[in-house]
Amino acid sequence: STCLPSALMFPALPKRNHLDYAAQDAEEFSKAWKIRSGENYAKIIVHTISDNSADKPDQQTIVSALKFVEQAGPDDTVVIFLASHGISDTAGNYYFVPRDVIARDIAGVQKGEKVTSLIPWTAFFDALREAAGRRVLIVDTCQARSIEGKFEAHSLMKRSAASQFALIVASKGDEESQEYEPAKHGLFTYSLLSALKPDADANRDGLVSLREVFDHVLPIVEELRHKQAGPQTPQMVSPQVLADMPVLRSGLSGSGAGESKPR
């Protein structure tokens, strides 16, 4: 199993554009995946890129790390977790906002201009297409009130379905991705961490599948979201074989907190 989380502050952007918990989201997801999924894999390799790591989440660092993903073999499981701002252009093309983004590129995307400091969706999709085995992309980079532009989740999900890997996103394209201040996490990531536990084994077959993790996330997000900020509805598109993929062992058998603020 290979886990590549990336999350961050943006030196070239106003402070209001910074994300308080993105780095912590990536780091805690890395730890949770390694600890809770450890029984399912002979070896787990985690490469975390965050503000707190030696390698900062700059454009070139992230793109270079994707080369490692492409080396995955047919028996491997690759998980990429992204926590940052994400925006889409007028054609629905998704761009990940790295730490070293140039401010003018944020507005440039909306005007159809050529941008150089953002990471296009093709970089992540191409890396996953090159990788063999089971592939999962988790994206907590949705529309945010504090940054110009819009994230079009539907377009990204449509392209994911054609590429035969699992995609989980934090919310619909017209919704905000909220932060959950009591836990110092993004709301979606906090819910995901809460779902990576034996309790998510809904059918009590002793294994928690990717679909069961996602289904466990939904009511947590709904309960804790900031109602004034509007709905937040995580989305998942996946081939059935990946939806049924065991994520962790539950040990179960038989039949089967505060409010958040806008991110």
HELIX and SHEET records of a PDB file:
HELIX    1   1 LYS A   15  ASN A   17  5                                   3    
HELIX    2   2 ALA A   22  ARG A   36  1                                  15    
HELIX    3   3 GLY A   38  ASN A   40  5                                   3    
HELIX    4   4 GLN A   59  VAL A   69  1                                  11    
HELIX    5   5 ALA A  103  GLN A  110  1                                   8    
HELIX    6   6 TRP A  121  GLU A  130  1                                  10    
HELIX    7   7 ALA A  153  SER A  163  1                                  11    
HELIX    8   8 GLU A  181  ALA A  183  5                                   3    
HELIX    9   9 LEU A  187  ALA A  195  1                                   9    
HELIX   10  10 PRO A  198  ALA A  200  5                                   3    
HELIX   11  11 LEU A  210  LEU A  224  1                                  15    
HELIX   12  12 LYS A  227  ALA A  229  5                                   3    
HELIX   13  13 GLN A  240  ALA A  243  1                                   4    
SHEET    1   A 6 ILE A  45  VAL A  46  0                                        
SHEET    2   A 6 THR A   2  SER A   6  1                                        
SHEET    3   A 6 THR A  77  ALA A  83  1                                        
SHEET    4   A 6 ARG A 134  ASP A 140  1                                        
SHEET    5   A 6 ALA A 166  VAL A 169  1                                        
SHEET    6   A 6 GLN A 235  VAL A 237 -1                                        
SHEET    1   B 3 GLY A  86  SER A  88  0                                        
SHEET    2   B 3 TYR A  94  PHE A  96 -1                                        
SHEET    3   B 3 ILE A 119  PRO A 120 -1                                        
SHEET    1   C 2 GLU A 179  TYR A 180  0                                        
SHEET    2   C 2 HIS A 185  GLY A 186 -1                                        
SHEET    1   D 2 LEU A 207  SER A 209  0                                        
SHEET    2   D 2 PRO A 246  ARG A 249 -1                                        
END                                                                             
